[in-house]
Amino acid sequence: MRCTYFVAASLDGFIADSSGGVDFLKQVEAEGEDYGYQEFYSSVDALIMGTGTYNSLLKFGVWPYAGKPTYLLSQTVLNPVSDVVLIKEHPARLLSQIYGAGSKHVWLVGGGKLASTMLAQGLITDIVLSLVPVMLGSGVRLFSGRESRTTNLTLKNHQVYKSGLIQLHYQL
C-alpha cells in the first residue's frame, strides 16, 4: 500500500503562487509531454486532498478527477462536488479506511499543510517532485508547518526533460 505526494513546485519550493494559482506550470507545457502524469494517474485508486487544493481545483470549472474516489479532509467545506467524500477523520484513520476498502495506491493531491501533517505521521511512502525552473518568491509552500526534524529519503528515479523540468522520485 502506497501513498504518493505527486506534486510540482518552483525551484524555491512553492506549489502555488500567493493567490493559489499554478500558472507557473504553463512554462513547461509541451505538446505530447505529460511528465508521467497519465501513467501515474492510472496507477492510483483513490485521492486525498485538503481544503485549499479543493478550492483551487474548483476554479478550473470541471472536476478533473471524475470517476476516482476523492476524499476531502476539511472542517469547512459543506457541499463537495460529486465523486468527493467529505471526511473529518485524521489522515491516518482515513488512509486505514481507504486501504481497508481495497485501494492499494493513494495520491495525496496537494496542500503543503496536509503534506506536512501526513509526512510527520509517516503516512507518505513516495514523493514524486517535479521541479519547475522558476522562482516564485512567495506562495503555498511544498511543505508548510513542517516539524523541525530530519526525514531521510531514498532517490528511486529521476528524469530531466527538455523543458528544464526535473522530476525526482523519492521513497521514504
N, C-alpha and C positions, 0 to 999 in steps of 0.2 A: 504494500500500500504506500502510495506516494502522494505528497502534497508539494506542488511546484509553484514557486513565485516566478512566473514568466512575465518579464517587465522590460520596458525600455526606459532609459534615463539619459539625461545630459551628462557630459563629462564631469560636471561639477555636482552630480548626484541628485538631480531633480527629475521627478517623473511627470510633472505638470508645471505650467507656469503659475504665476501668482493668482491668476483668475481660474485656475483649474484646467486650463486649455492645454492641448497637446499639438498645437500647430507646428511646433519644432520638429515633429516627426516627418512632416512633408518634405523636408530637405533630403531625406534618404529614400523617398518613394522612387521606385524604378519599375517600369513595366516588366511583368513576368517574375518579379522578385518579391517573395513574401517573408524572407528571412526565417523559413522553417515554421511559420505560423500554422498553416493548414495541417501539416503533419503533426505538430504538437496538439492542435485543437482536436483532431480526430482521435488522439490518444486519451483525451480527458473524458471522464464520466460525469463529473459534476464541477460546479464553480462556487467559490465563496468570495464575497466582497463586502466592503463596508459602505457606509452612507455616502461618503464623499465620492467614491468611484461610481456608485449607483447614480447619484445625481448628475455627475458629469456625463455618464452614458446616456441618460435621458435626453440630453441636449442634441444627440445625433438624430432624434426623431423616431427611428425604427430600432426596436430592441435587437442588438446584434447577436444575442445568444439564444434565439428562439429554438425550442426543442431540447435544450440542455437544462437539466435541473440546476437552478441557481439559488443559492442561499445567501440572503442579505442579513448580515449581523447589524442590527440597528435598534435603537431605542426611540428613534424619532420618525421614521417613515411609517405612514399609516396604511396606505393602499398601494402596494407594489404592483407592477405590471404582471400580466400572466407569465407563467414559467418561473416566476420569482417567489420564493418562500421566505417570508419574514421570520427571522429567528432572534430570540433574545437570550439564547444559551451562550455559555462560554465557548470559545473556539474549540477547546479540547473535547468537550461533550458533543459539539456539533460534528466534528470530524469522526468521532467514535460512532455516531448515528449514521453518518454517510457511509462509512466503511461497513458497518453492520448491515446496511441495506444492499450491499453488493458492489459498491463503487470501489475501484482499485486505484484510480488516479484522479486527484482533485487539483484544480487550478485556483490558486489564490490570485484573483484578477488584479487586485491593486489596493492601494491605500498604504501609505507609509506607516500610519499608526497601527493598522491591523497587522501588517507585515512584521512590525517591531514586536507586537504582542505575541504573535504566533512563533516568531523566531526565539524569543525569550523563553517560551514554553516548550521549545524543542519539537514543534509541530511541522516545521518546514523540512522536507527531505532534500529538495533541489532548488537551486536558484539559477534561472536562465536569464542573464542580464545582457541586454543589447545596449551597448554604449553608442550614443549618437554624437557625432563630432560637433557639438555646440555647447556653449556655456550660457546658461540662463541667468545666473546671478542670484535668483531667488525663486521661490515656488514651493511645491509639495515635495518634500524630501523622500528619497528612496526608502529610507528607514527613519522615522521620526519618533522621538520619545524612547529611543533605544537605551536600554540599560548599559552602563559602562562595564562591559566585560568582554573578554576575548571569545570569539567564536571561530573555530578552525574549520576551514573549507578545503575540499579537495577538488582541484580542477579536473573535470571529466572530459571536457572537449572545449575547443574554441574555433572560431571561424572569423576570418577577416573578409569583408566584402568590398567591392569596387567603390561603393558609395562612401566608404570611410567608416561605416558601422562595424563594430567589433562585437561579436556575440560570445559570451563566456557562459559555460555550463558548469556549475559547481554542485557538488554533493556535500551534505552535512553529515 
